[in-house]
Structures are given as structure tokens and as C-alpha cells.
Amino acid sequence: MSEVTQETEQKKEYIVNGFLFMSREDAVAAREEMKKANYLRRHLDYKGADLVLQLYRKALAERTFQTPVGLAFVNELRDRLIEAGVEEFDIEPIPVYYDVVQNKMRSGFEPVKEQPEEKPKKEMGKLGLSIALNVILGLLVAGMFYVAMTGENPNILNYKNAIVNKYAAWEQELTEREQAVREKEKELGIE
């Protein structure tokens, strides 16, 4: 088989409902969406605009259709809703899940090679500022813990030791006074 014939056969495999896809996976996904759309076309009663509107909204919410084949069906539903008298502003717009403008046109059958994104200098400046602020805040928190641990005033970190020391000092003072009173009583002969 010649190279031209092989390429033509490969292109046929990637064509779904008039759309030429760049990968086998995209073509398979489009075929699946086409099956869903054909099933819905056969079984949907287009006379009830409420049912069509519910289906339309559910398809958008669940992202059931994402390829151009599926989006064409969703657009068909949208057109039928408008024909049925549903106000256009009551119908949600159809989201496109890929960036058409940024995607470079492909020549022949070669997929676009992804180029690494360059971060703008503005974002790098924000990142540096964020890192610097985080370091400063970390140092401040460490400083606060140091002051709390080494300070003499009771705080949440050393309150237990401070209270125990305070009561121990009172107990020692009371014991000394009691001893002094007993000695005085002995001197005076009071028991």
C-alpha cells in the first residue's frame, strides 16, 4: 500500500460526522457522543420544550458533550428551544472547553507540540513577594514563641509551672511563719 493511500485511510478513520480529528482518542470520543446524540434524537419528544430544556441543561452541567460533534448536537437542541419560543436569555450558552485562539493550526496530520508556558515576570515577582512575606511571618511566630517561653509572666505555655512555683513559695512562707510562731510559743511557755 502506498504512503498516500495509507495516509488517506488513516484520515478516514479520524473523520466523524464531517469533523477531522487529530487523534484516535478524539475520534473515538466523538463517535461515542454521536451515538448518544442519535439515541436522543430518536427518543426525544421535541414538542415539550421543558423536557428539551432540562436535557440541554443536564448535558451542559455534566459536560456530556465536549467534542465538536457533541457540541453540534447541543447547539441543535438550543436552536429547537429558540424555535419552540424559549427566550434566548433563559438558555445558558454552550461552553467551549478548549482555547481555540491559543491552539496553533496544525499542518497536515501532525499534532501541535506543547510548548512549556513561560511565567510572566509579574507572576514571578508575586511569588517572590509571597515567599518573603511567609519567611518574615514565620520568623515573627518563632520570636513570639521564644518570648513566651523565656518570659517571667505566666502565659499559656508556662502557666502550670508559674502557678506551682507561686503556691510552693506561699507554702514555704507559711511553714516558716508557723515554725516561728511555735518557737515563740515555746519561749513563752504556751502550748
MDTraj code that builds the backbone (N, CA, C; nanometers):
import mdtraj as md
import numpy as np

residues = "MET SER GLU VAL THR GLN GLU THR GLU GLN LYS LYS GLU TYR ILE VAL ASN GLY PHE LEU PHE MET SER ARG GLU ASP ALA VAL ALA ALA ARG GLU GLU MET LYS LYS ALA ASN TYR LEU ARG ARG HIS LEU ASP TYR LYS GLY ALA ASP LEU VAL LEU GLN LEU TYR ARG LYS ALA LEU ALA GLU ARG THR PHE GLN THR PRO VAL GLY LEU ALA PHE VAL ASN GLU LEU ARG ASP ARG LEU ILE GLU ALA GLY VAL GLU GLU PHE ASP ILE GLU PRO ILE PRO VAL TYR TYR ASP VAL VAL GLN ASN LYS MET ARG SER GLY PHE GLU PRO VAL LYS GLU GLN PRO GLU GLU LYS PRO LYS LYS GLU MET GLY LYS LEU GLY LEU SER ILE ALA LEU ASN VAL ILE LEU GLY LEU LEU VAL ALA GLY MET PHE TYR VAL ALA MET THR GLY GLU ASN PRO ASN ILE LEU ASN TYR LYS ASN ALA ILE VAL ASN LYS TYR ALA ALA TRP GLU GLN GLU LEU THR GLU ARG GLU GLN ALA VAL ARG GLU LYS GLU LYS GLU LEU GLY ILE GLU".split()
xyz = np.array([
    [0.0846, -0.1170, 0.0000],
    [0.0000, 0.0000, 0.0000],
    [0.0889, 0.1229, 0.0000],
    [0.0563, 0.2184, -0.0835],
    [0.1410, 0.3374, -0.0934],
    [0.1190, 0.4268, 0.0278],
    [0.2139, 0.5151, 0.0462],
    [0.2106, 0.6045, 0.1608],
    [0.0908, 0.6976, 0.1539],
    [0.0554, 0.7456, 0.0343],
    [-0.0584, 0.8370, 0.0168],
    [-0.1883, 0.7655, 0.0507],
    [-0.2028, 0.6414, 0.0068],
    [-0.3237, 0.5639, 0.0340],
    [-0.3359, 0.5359, 0.1836],
    [-0.2251, 0.5058, 0.2480],
    [-0.2250, 0.4782, 0.3915],
    [-0.2663, 0.6035, 0.4689],
    [-0.2143, 0.7171, 0.4275],
    [-0.2490, 0.8425, 0.4950],
    [-0.3967, 0.8730, 0.4752],
    [-0.4506, 0.8471, 0.3563],
    [-0.5917, 0.8701, 0.3294],
    [-0.6777, 0.7791, 0.4159],
    [-0.6390, 0.6522, 0.4293],
    [-0.7122, 0.5581, 0.5132],
    [-0.7095, 0.6034, 0.6595],
    [-0.5931, 0.6533, 0.7037],
    [-0.5807, 0.6996, 0.8421],
    [-0.6711, 0.8204, 0.8640],
    [-0.6773, 0.9101, 0.7673],
    [-0.7638, 1.0273, 0.7803],
    [-0.9097, 0.9856, 0.7874],
    [-0.9494, 0.8855, 0.7090],
    [-1.0879, 0.8377, 0.7117],
    [-1.1235, 0.7863, 0.8506],
    [-1.0285, 0.7218, 0.9154],
    [-1.0518, 0.6685, 1.0494],
    [-1.0762, 0.7804, 1.1500],
    [-1.0201, 0.8962, 1.1248],
    [-1.0300, 1.0087, 1.2169],
    [-1.1436, 1.1040, 1.1819],
    [-1.2223, 1.0751, 1.0780],
    [-1.3326, 1.1608, 1.0385],
    [-1.4600, 1.1090, 1.1046],
    [-1.5279, 1.1992, 1.1756],
    [-1.6535, 1.1640, 1.2409],
    [-1.7530, 1.2763, 1.2123],
    [-1.8612, 1.2402, 1.1426],
    [-1.9693, 1.3342, 1.1140],
    [-1.9184, 1.4632, 1.0488],
    [-1.8204, 1.4496, 0.9610],
    [-1.7675, 1.5644, 0.8886],
    [-1.6550, 1.6374, 0.9594],
    [-1.6180, 1.5941, 1.0766],
    [-1.5085, 1.6571, 1.1511],
    [-1.3859, 1.5663, 1.1423],
    [-1.2703, 1.6254, 1.1145],
    [-1.1452, 1.5518, 1.1094],
    [-1.0720, 1.5732, 1.2416],
    [-1.0487, 1.4647, 1.3148],
    [-0.9828, 1.4733, 1.4437],
    [-0.8345, 1.4394, 1.4290],
    [-0.7541, 1.4900, 1.5188],
    [-0.6100, 1.4741, 1.5107],
    [-0.5592, 1.3511, 1.5839],
    [-0.6467, 1.2859, 1.6603],
    [-0.6019, 1.1657, 1.7308],
    [-0.7127, 1.0608, 1.7302],
    [-0.6730, 0.9387, 1.7471],
    [-0.7684, 0.8274, 1.7507],
    [-0.8609, 0.8428, 1.8726],
    [-0.8054, 0.8854, 1.9861],
    [-0.8849, 0.9014, 2.1074],
    [-0.9952, 1.0043, 2.0886],
    [-0.9627, 1.1165, 2.0234],
    [-1.0640, 1.2193, 1.9993],
    [-1.1722, 1.1668, 1.9064],
    [-1.1328, 1.0925, 1.8048],
    [-1.2298, 1.0371, 1.7105],
    [-1.3214, 0.9368, 1.7808],
    [-1.2661, 0.8542, 1.8680],
    [-1.3470, 0.7566, 1.9419],
    [-1.4460, 0.8293, 2.0332],
    [-1.3988, 0.9318, 2.1022],
    [-1.4876, 1.0095, 2.1896],
    [-1.5992, 1.0736, 2.1082],
    [-1.5668, 1.1253, 1.9909],
    [-1.6679, 1.1883, 1.9052],
    [-1.7702, 1.0856, 1.8578],
    [-1.7246, 0.9648, 1.8248],
    [-1.8181, 0.8592, 1.7832],
    [-1.9141, 0.8235, 1.8968],
    [-1.8625, 0.8165, 2.0189],
    [-1.9472, 0.7877, 2.1348],
    [-2.0514, 0.8979, 2.1534],
    [-2.0090, 1.0221, 2.1394],
    [-2.1018, 1.1335, 2.1536],
    [-2.2049, 1.1324, 2.0410],
    [-2.1639, 1.0918, 1.9211],
    [-2.2568, 1.0838, 1.8092],
    [-2.3623, 0.9763, 1.8369],
    [-2.3213, 0.8639, 1.8966],
    [-2.4172, 0.7585, 1.9323],
    [-2.5194, 0.8115, 2.0330],
    [-2.4703, 0.8834, 2.1346],
    [-2.5611, 0.9410, 2.2348],
    [-2.6583, 1.0382, 2.1700],
    [-2.6053, 1.1238, 2.0829],
    [-2.6892, 1.2240, 2.0170],
    [-2.7941, 1.1566, 1.9289],
    [-2.7567, 1.0543, 1.8529],
    [-2.8524, 0.9837, 1.7670],
    [-2.9597, 0.9155, 1.8505],
    [-2.9206, 0.8563, 1.9620],
    [-3.0182, 0.7926, 2.0508],
    [-3.1189, 0.8964, 2.1005],
    [-3.0669, 1.0109, 2.1457],
    [-3.1552, 1.1153, 2.1975],
    [-3.2450, 1.1716, 2.0871],
    [-3.1941, 1.1862, 1.9665],
    [-3.2754, 1.2351, 1.8544],
    [-3.3941, 1.1411, 1.8303],
    [-3.3680, 1.0100, 1.8375],
    [-3.4743, 0.9122, 1.8108],
    [-3.5780, 0.9079, 1.9229],
    [-3.5370, 0.9272, 2.0466],
    [-3.6266, 0.9049, 2.1600],
    [-3.6804, 1.0322, 2.2255],
    [-3.6355, 1.1464, 2.1835],
    [-3.6761, 1.2708, 2.2488],
    [-3.7979, 1.3298, 2.1800],
    [-3.8947, 1.3707, 2.2617],
    [-4.0140, 1.4378, 2.2100],
    [-3.9843, 1.5874, 2.2085],
    [-3.9644, 1.6405, 2.0886],
    [-3.9250, 1.7804, 2.0765],
    [-4.0424, 1.8755, 2.0967],
    [-4.1629, 1.8217, 2.1148],
    [-4.2794, 1.9084, 2.1339],
    [-4.2795, 1.9697, 2.2741],
    [-4.2226, 1.8998, 2.3706],
    [-4.2180, 1.9511, 2.5078],
    [-4.0903, 2.0299, 2.5313],
    [-4.0983, 2.1606, 2.5237],
    [-3.9792, 2.2451, 2.5387],
    [-3.9181, 2.2311, 2.6774],
    [-4.0005, 2.2043, 2.7784],
    [-3.9472, 2.1890, 2.9145],
    [-3.8532, 2.0695, 2.9236],
    [-3.8924, 1.9580, 2.8631],
    [-3.8086, 1.8384, 2.8650],
    [-3.6778, 1.8613, 2.7887],
    [-3.6875, 1.9293, 2.6752],
    [-3.5678, 1.9584, 2.5951],
    [-3.4762, 2.0529, 2.6729],
    [-3.5347, 2.1512, 2.7407],
    [-3.4549, 2.2457, 2.8204],
    [-3.3860, 2.1733, 2.9361],
    [-3.4555, 2.0802, 3.0013],
    [-3.3942, 2.0024, 3.1093],
    [-3.2776, 1.9193, 3.0565],
    [-3.2982, 1.8547, 2.9414],
    [-3.1915, 1.7746, 2.8805],
    [-3.0723, 1.8636, 2.8450],
    [-3.1007, 1.9794, 2.7866],
    [-2.9964, 2.0748, 2.7479],
    [-2.9137, 2.1154, 2.8697],
    [-2.9821, 2.1540, 2.9770],
    [-2.9121, 2.1986, 3.0982],
    [-2.8329, 2.0850, 3.1617],
    [-2.8893, 1.9649, 3.1630],
    [-2.8187, 1.8499, 3.2207],
    [-2.6943, 1.8168, 3.1391],
    [-2.7055, 1.8231, 3.0067],
    [-2.5902, 1.7956, 2.9202],
    [-2.4787, 1.8964, 2.9458],
    [-2.5152, 2.0230, 2.9685],
    [-2.4130, 2.1250, 2.9966],
    [-2.3531, 2.1044, 3.1355],
    [-2.4373, 2.0775, 3.2340],
    [-2.3890, 2.0637, 3.3718],
    [-2.2964, 1.9434, 3.3872],
    [-2.3295, 1.8340, 3.3208],
    [-2.2497, 1.7120, 3.3352],
    [-2.1409, 1.6999, 3.2295],
    [-2.1296, 1.7984, 3.1441],
    [-2.0299, 1.8006, 3.0362],
    [-2.0358, 1.6709, 2.9543],
    [-2.1569, 1.6325, 2.9204],
    [-2.1789, 1.5094, 2.8455],
    [-2.1202, 1.5178, 2.7055],
    [-2.1292, 1.6342, 2.6445],
    [-2.0805, 1.6535, 2.5083],
    [-1.9674, 1.7561, 2.5097],
    [-1.8493, 1.7141, 2.4626],
    [-1.7336, 1.8036, 2.4635],
    [-1.6656, 1.8147, 2.3280],
    [-1.6870, 1.7178, 2.2405],
    [-1.6243, 1.7240, 2.1082],
    [-1.7107, 1.8108, 2.0173],
    [-1.6574, 1.8547, 1.9053],
    [-1.7387, 1.9344, 1.8131],
    [-1.8656, 1.8611, 1.7673],
    [-1.8601, 1.7291, 1.7547],
    [-1.9778, 1.6518, 1.7151],
    [-2.0860, 1.6652, 1.8217],
    [-2.0497, 1.6471, 1.9482],
    [-2.1459, 1.6587, 2.0576],
    [-2.1950, 1.8004, 2.0756],
    [-2.1046, 1.8964, 2.0625],
    [-2.1446, 2.0369, 2.0774],
    [-2.2394, 2.0791, 1.9659],
    [-2.2232, 2.0201, 1.8480],
    [-2.3161, 2.0492, 1.7376],
    [-2.4564, 2.0011, 1.7747],
    [-2.4667, 1.8838, 1.8390],
    [-2.5964, 1.8343, 1.8837],
    [-2.6557, 1.9264, 1.9905],
    [-2.5746, 1.9694, 2.0852],
    [-2.6229, 2.0592, 2.1904],
    [-2.6709, 2.1896, 2.1273],
    [-2.5999, 2.2373, 2.0275],
    [-2.6425, 2.3588, 1.9576],
    [-2.7747, 2.3343, 1.8843],
    [-2.7923, 2.2146, 1.8326],
    [-2.9188, 2.1776, 1.7679],
    [-3.0330, 2.1849, 1.8701],
    [-3.0080, 2.1346, 1.9915],
    [-3.1088, 2.1449, 2.0981],
    [-3.1399, 2.2904, 2.1290],
    [-3.0378, 2.3712, 2.1329],
    [-3.0543, 2.5146, 2.1605],
    [-3.1411, 2.5793, 2.0536],
    [-3.1134, 2.5481, 1.9286],
    [-3.1930, 2.6044, 1.8191],
    [-3.3390, 2.5613, 1.8298],
    [-3.3625, 2.4352, 1.8658],
    [-3.5005, 2.3864, 1.8803],
    [-3.5720, 2.4579, 1.9953],
    [-3.4998, 2.4864, 2.1008],
    [-3.5597, 2.5589, 2.2128],
    [-3.6010, 2.6999, 2.1702],
    [-3.5156, 2.7653, 2.0943],
    [-3.5471, 2.9000, 2.0469],
    [-3.6676, 2.8942, 1.9529],
    [-3.6729, 2.7938, 1.8647],
    [-3.7870, 2.7759, 1.7751],
    [-3.9154, 2.7497, 1.8535],
    [-3.9032, 2.6822, 1.9689],
    [-4.0203, 2.6497, 2.0499],
    [-4.0677, 2.7695, 2.1318],
    [-3.9954, 2.8801, 2.1241],
    [-4.0399, 3.0017, 2.1918],
    [-3.9718, 3.0307, 2.3239],
    [-3.8707, 2.9529, 2.3611],
    [-3.7963, 2.9806, 2.4843],
    [-3.7085, 3.1028, 2.4590],
    [-3.7131, 3.1963, 2.5515],
    [-3.6332, 3.3181, 2.5364],
    [-3.4850, 3.2834, 2.5352],
    [-3.4112, 3.3475, 2.4486],
    [-3.2691, 3.3148, 2.4322],
    [-3.1889, 3.3406, 2.5592],
    [-3.2250, 3.4435, 2.6377],
    [-3.1500, 3.4714, 2.7603],
    [-3.1810, 3.3704, 2.8709],
    [-3.2864, 3.2869, 2.8546],
    [-3.3155, 3.1803, 2.9502],
    [-3.2340, 3.0544, 2.9219],
    [-3.1678, 3.0517, 2.8070],
    [-3.0893, 2.9349, 2.7678],
    [-2.9422, 2.9658, 2.7930],
    [-2.8783, 2.8818, 2.8750],
    [-2.7361, 2.9026, 2.9056],
    [-2.6539, 2.8876, 2.7782],
    [-2.5469, 2.9641, 2.7658],
    [-2.4593, 2.9481, 2.6490],
    [-2.3833, 2.8157, 2.6562],
    [-2.3409, 2.7685, 2.5438],
    [-2.2674, 2.6419, 2.5352],
    [-2.1202, 2.6710, 2.5608],
    [-2.0625, 2.6148, 2.6677],
    [-1.9209, 2.6406, 2.6951],
    [-1.8307, 2.5607, 2.6006],
    [-1.7218, 2.6224, 2.5610],
    [-1.6199, 2.5558, 2.4800],
    [-1.5045, 2.5264, 2.5741],
    [-1.4657, 2.3991, 2.5838],
    [-1.3711, 2.3562, 2.6860],
    [-1.2255, 2.3589, 2.6416],
    [-1.1958, 2.4248, 2.5335],
    [-1.0563, 2.4353, 2.4915],
    [-1.0345, 2.5742, 2.4334],
    [-0.9107, 2.6167, 2.4354],
    [-0.8748, 2.7510, 2.3914],
    [-0.8470, 2.7481, 2.2421],
    [-0.9386, 2.8023, 2.1655],
    [-0.9290, 2.7963, 2.0203],
    [-0.8181, 2.8887, 1.9694],
    [-0.8070, 3.0069, 2.0255],
    [-0.7117, 3.1062, 1.9759],
    [-0.5682, 3.0655, 2.0046],
    [-0.5406, 3.0134, 2.1230],
    [-0.4046, 2.9775, 2.1602],
    [-0.3557, 2.8516, 2.0890],
    [-0.4487, 2.7694, 2.0452],
    [-0.4116, 2.6457, 1.9778],
    [-0.3643, 2.6802, 1.8370],
    [-0.2435, 2.6459, 1.8038],
    [-0.1897, 2.6775, 1.6720],
    [-0.2498, 2.5838, 1.5693],
    [-0.2637, 2.6331, 1.4477],
    [-0.3164, 2.5483, 1.3409],
    [-0.2174, 2.4365, 1.3130],
    [-0.2698, 2.3201, 1.2866],
    [-0.1859, 2.2052, 1.2591],
    [-0.1705, 2.1897, 1.1096],
    [-0.0496, 2.1640, 1.0690],
    [-0.0275, 2.1406, 0.9268],
    [-0.0316, 1.9910, 0.9030],
    [-0.1088, 1.9504, 0.8068],
    [-0.1182, 1.8079, 0.7772],
    [-0.1812, 1.7345, 0.8920],
    [-0.1150, 1.6291, 0.9360],
    [-0.1721, 1.5450, 1.0385],
    [-0.0876, 1.5398, 1.1642],
    [0.0032, 1.6341, 1.1805],
    [0.0897, 1.6338, 1.2980],
    [0.0251, 1.7143, 1.4100],
    [0.0199, 1.6577, 1.5300],
    [-0.0386, 1.7316, 1.6417],
    [0.0523, 1.8462, 1.6846],
    [-0.0079, 1.9442, 1.7461],
    [0.0683, 2.0582, 1.7958],
    [0.1545, 2.0127, 1.9116],
    [0.2802, 2.0497, 1.9089],
    [0.3699, 2.0156, 2.0198],
    [0.3527, 2.1214, 2.1270],
    [0.3270, 2.0725, 2.2466],
    [0.3072, 2.1636, 2.3590],
    [0.4374, 2.2336, 2.3930],
    [0.4308, 2.3649, 2.4027],
    [0.5476, 2.4413, 2.4431],
    [0.5323, 2.4752, 2.5902],
    [0.6399, 2.4656, 2.6644],
    [0.6275, 2.4990, 2.8064],
    [0.5870, 2.6449, 2.8226],
    [0.4944, 2.6655, 2.9143],
    [0.4484, 2.8017, 2.9375],
    [0.5561, 2.8827, 3.0079],
    [0.5728, 3.0035, 2.9620],
    [0.6653, 3.0942, 3.0287],
    [0.5855, 3.1755, 3.1287],
    [0.6320, 3.1754, 3.2516],
    [0.5616, 3.2526, 3.3527],
    [0.5975, 3.3998, 3.3338],
    [0.4972, 3.4832, 3.3299],
    [0.5266, 3.6255, 3.3191],
    [0.6059, 3.6737, 3.4403],
    [0.6841, 3.7783, 3.4173],
    [0.7683, 3.8312, 3.5248],
    [0.6838, 3.8824, 3.6399],
    [0.5640, 3.9288, 3.6100],
    [0.4760, 3.9804, 3.7140],
    [0.4401, 3.8691, 3.8128],
    [0.4114, 3.7489, 3.7605],
    [0.3792, 3.6361, 3.8473],
    [0.5013, 3.5945, 3.9292],
    [0.6199, 3.5991, 3.8688],
    [0.7408, 3.5633, 3.9419],
    [0.7644, 3.6632, 4.0547],
    [0.7367, 3.7909, 4.0306],
    [0.7507, 3.8924, 4.1338],
    [0.6552, 3.8678, 4.2487],
    [0.5319, 3.8282, 4.2161],
    [0.4330, 3.7977, 4.3185],
    [0.4765, 3.6763, 4.3998],
    [0.5329, 3.5784, 4.3334],
    [0.5797, 3.4576, 4.4023],
    [0.6919, 3.4928, 4.4994],
    [0.7879, 3.5740, 4.4552],
    [0.8987, 3.6151, 4.5411],
    [0.8504, 3.6944, 4.6614],
    [0.7556, 3.7852, 4.6375],
    [0.6991, 3.8643, 4.7469],
    [0.6270, 3.7732, 4.8463],
    [0.5526, 3.6781, 4.7956],
    [0.4803, 3.5847, 4.8812],
    [0.5770, 3.5032, 4.9664],
    [0.6830, 3.4549, 4.9070],
    [0.7830, 3.3765, 4.9820],
    [0.8480, 3.4621, 5.0898],
    [0.8849, 3.5864, 5.0553],
    [0.9484, 3.6753, 5.1525],
    [0.8549, 3.7032, 5.2700],
    [0.7271, 3.7294, 5.2413],
    [0.6312, 3.7557, 5.3490],
    [0.6129, 3.6318, 5.4370],
    [0.6083, 3.5150, 5.3758],
    [0.5935, 3.3922, 5.4546],
    [0.7135, 3.3696, 5.5458],
    [0.8339, 3.3978, 5.4978],
    [0.9546, 3.3833, 5.5809],
    [0.9488, 3.4811, 5.6978],
    [0.9110, 3.6059, 5.6712],
    [0.9026, 3.7068, 5.7775],
    [0.7990, 3.6657, 5.8816],
    [0.6832, 3.6205, 5.8363],
    [0.5793, 3.5784, 5.9308],
    [0.6246, 3.4571, 6.0128],
    [0.6953, 3.3655, 5.9503],
    [0.7481, 3.2504, 6.0232],
    [0.8457, 3.2932, 6.1315],
    [0.9333, 3.3889, 6.1001],
    [1.0284, 3.4394, 6.1997],
    [0.9564, 3.5101, 6.3140],
    [0.8511, 3.5850, 6.2810],
    [0.7736, 3.6523, 6.3861],
    [0.7080, 3.5509, 6.4801],
    [0.6523, 3.4457, 6.4249],
    [0.5898, 3.3425, 6.5085],
    [0.6947, 3.2755, 6.5968],
    [0.8112, 3.2451, 6.5414],
    [0.9187, 3.1846, 6.6202],
    [0.9619, 3.2798, 6.7317],
    [0.9706, 3.4084, 6.7011],
    [1.0067, 3.5069, 6.8031],
    [0.9037, 3.5137, 6.9142],
    [0.7770, 3.5060, 6.8782],
    [0.6712, 3.5100, 6.9798],
    [0.6811, 3.3881, 7.0716],
    [0.7087, 3.2714, 7.0164],
    [0.7245, 3.1520, 7.1000],
    [0.8465, 3.1673, 7.1919],
    [0.9550, 3.2247, 7.1423],
    [1.0754, 3.2437, 7.2248],
    [1.0445, 3.3352, 7.3427],
    [0.9765, 3.4466, 7.3152],
    [0.9417, 3.5412, 7.4221],
    [0.8478, 3.4743, 7.5228],
    [0.7513, 3.3970, 7.4722],
    [0.6558, 3.3316, 7.5617],
    [0.7251, 3.2287, 7.6513],
    [0.8227, 3.1580, 7.5971],
    [0.8896, 3.0538, 7.6750],
    [0.9882, 3.1119, 7.7763],
    [1.0525, 3.2214, 7.7421],
    [1.1554, 3.2755, 7.8314],
    [1.1039, 3.3860, 7.9223],
    [0.9839, 3.4350, 7.8990],
    [0.9295, 3.5439, 7.9812],
    [0.8940, 3.4974, 8.1210],
    [0.8902, 3.5927, 8.2150],
    [0.8591, 3.5602, 8.3542],
    [0.7099, 3.5629, 8.3816],
    [0.6345, 3.6325, 8.3039],
    [0.4897, 3.6403, 8.3250],
    [0.4245, 3.5088, 8.2827],
    [0.3239, 3.4652, 8.3583],
    [0.2569, 3.3404, 8.3211],
    [0.1820, 3.3573, 8.1877],
    [0.1931, 3.2578, 8.1051],
    [0.1193, 3.2564, 7.9791],
    [0.0747, 3.1141, 7.9527],
    [0.0137, 3.0912, 7.8399],
    [-0.0435, 2.9600, 7.8111],
    [0.0627, 2.8504, 7.8052],
    [0.1858, 2.8860, 7.7778],
    [0.2910, 2.7859, 7.7657],
    [0.3538, 2.7489, 7.9005],
    [0.3585, 2.8437, 7.9952],
    [0.4269, 2.8145, 8.1214],
    [0.3393, 2.8423, 8.2439],
    [0.2080, 2.8499, 8.2260],
    [0.1210, 2.8846, 8.3384],
    [0.1262, 2.7809, 8.4510],
    [0.1360, 2.6536, 8.4170],
    [0.1359, 2.5490, 8.5200],
    [0.2570, 2.5648, 8.6125],
    [0.3738, 2.5810, 8.5532],
    [0.4951, 2.5988, 8.6350],
    [0.4864, 2.7258, 8.7191],
    [0.4325, 2.8336, 8.6612],
    [0.4229, 2.9589, 8.7351],
    [0.3303, 2.9441, 8.8551],
    [0.2171, 2.8768, 8.8375],
    [0.1224, 2.8600, 8.9481],
    [0.1803, 2.7671, 9.0549],
    [0.2432, 2.6582, 9.0125],
    [0.3040, 2.5652, 9.1086],
    [0.4127, 2.6375, 9.1888],
    [0.4953, 2.7153, 9.1213],
    [0.6015, 2.7894, 9.1914],
    [0.5425, 2.8902, 9.2897],
    [0.4338, 2.9559, 9.2521],
    [0.3719, 3.0568, 9.3386],
    [0.3167, 2.9909, 9.4648],
    [0.2445, 2.8796, 9.4480],
    [0.1895, 2.8104, 9.5650],
    [0.3000, 2.7477, 9.6508],
    [0.4062, 2.7016, 9.5887],
    [0.5179, 2.6451, 9.6646],
    [0.5822, 2.7548, 9.7498],
    [0.5947, 2.8741, 9.6937],
    [0.6526, 2.9849, 9.7701],
    [0.5615, 3.0213, 9.8867],
    [0.4283, 3.0243, 9.8654],
    [0.3350, 3.0535, 9.9747],
    [0.3447, 2.9467, 10.0839],
    [0.3510, 2.8200, 10.0410],
    [0.3586, 2.7112, 10.1376],
    [0.4858, 2.7214, 10.2215],
    [0.5968, 2.7542, 10.1558],
    [0.7229, 2.7677, 10.2282],
    [0.7139, 2.8846, 10.3262],
    [0.6550, 2.9951, 10.2842],
    [0.6418, 3.1120, 10.3712],
    [0.5532, 3.0793, 10.4913],
    [0.4421, 3.0089, 10.4653],
    [0.3527, 2.9706, 10.5756],
    [0.4228, 2.8749, 10.6736],
    [0.4999, 2.7809, 10.6190],
    [0.5722, 2.6871, 10.7047],
    [0.6723, 2.7620, 10.7931],
    [0.7429, 2.8589, 10.7350],
    [0.8399, 2.9373, 10.8126],
    [0.7697, 3.0178, 10.9216],
    [0.6551, 3.0795, 10.8905],
    [0.5812, 3.1579, 10.9909],
    [0.5300, 3.0668, 11.1029],
    [0.4779, 2.9495, 11.0627],
    [0.4266, 2.8549, 11.1612],
    [0.5386, 2.8107, 11.2567],
    [0.6560, 2.7856, 11.1992],
    [0.7720, 2.7465, 11.2805],
    [0.8094, 2.8592, 11.3771],
    [0.8061, 2.9824, 11.3276],
    [0.8396, 3.0971, 11.4123],
    [0.7387, 3.1116, 11.5256],
    [0.6086, 3.0901, 11.4953],
    [0.5048, 3.1013, 11.5980],
    [0.5250, 2.9915, 11.7031],
    [0.5564, 2.8691, 11.6637],
    [0.5786, 2.7600, 11.7578],
    [0.6988, 2.7884, 11.8490],
    [0.8057, 2.8423, 11.7898],
    [0.9225, 2.8758, 11.8726],
    [0.8880, 2.9830, 11.9751],
    [0.8098, 3.0799, 11.9322],
    [0.7710, 3.1871, 12.0237],
    [0.6826, 3.1305, 12.1365],
    [0.5922, 3.0382, 12.0998],
    [0.5076, 2.9773, 12.1993],
    [0.5900, 2.8994, 12.3018],
    [0.6933, 2.8301, 12.2576],
    [0.7798, 2.7561, 12.3489],
    [0.8530, 2.8498, 12.4424],
    [0.9009, 2.9608, 12.3872],
    [0.9690, 3.0602, 12.4709],
    [0.8769, 3.1147, 12.5783],
    [0.7528, 3.1374, 12.5401],
    [0.6565, 3.1948, 12.6344],
    [0.5899, 3.0863, 12.7192],
    [0.6081, 2.9634, 12.6844],
    [0.5521, 2.8539, 12.7609],
    [0.4054, 2.8295, 12.7289],
    [0.3616, 2.8680, 12.6156],
    [0.2230, 2.8456, 12.5725],
    [0.2209, 2.7201, 12.4844],
    [0.1245, 2.6339, 12.5186],
    [0.1104, 2.5147, 12.4358],
    [-0.0275, 2.4933, 12.3970],
])
top = md.Topology()
chain = top.add_chain()
for i, resn in enumerate(residues, 1):
    res = top.add_residue(resn, chain, resSeq=i)
    for name in ("N", "CA", "C"):
        top.add_atom(name, md.element.get_by_symbol(name[0]), res)
traj = md.Trajectory(xyz[None], top)
